[in-house]
Amino acid sequence: MDDKEFFLAVADRTGLSRQEAADLTRATLETLARRLSDGEARDLALELPEPLRDSFNRGRGEMETFGPDESIRKVRGRTGLSGSETASGVRAVFSTLQEAISHKEFEHAMSQLGKEYAQLVESTS
């Protein structure tokens, strides 16, 4: 999946415009990168298409600990979307990410985030 397909999948899941979906995706990936260890962030980034890898890598640095609600607040602050748009948008990005990278890598990242982040992944069944 390339970056344009990723943005389109997020837009389809959320009803947002493609530009809003792209902004939301970038903000979500940057926020996610702050939440992961450097090694896990590096591994996940290697599975992303180059433009998304760049967004993800911009967020990398010292690992921070915060829950899914704070992740949504951080993304909302960067996108200007409403609270409900941001919450459903972050879930759409996580679900699209699950489809875009290997199952193994997604599970490694989710295990580092903790069980409370499972709510951010929509059911794909």
Beta strands, then each sheet from edge to edge (+ up, - down):
end
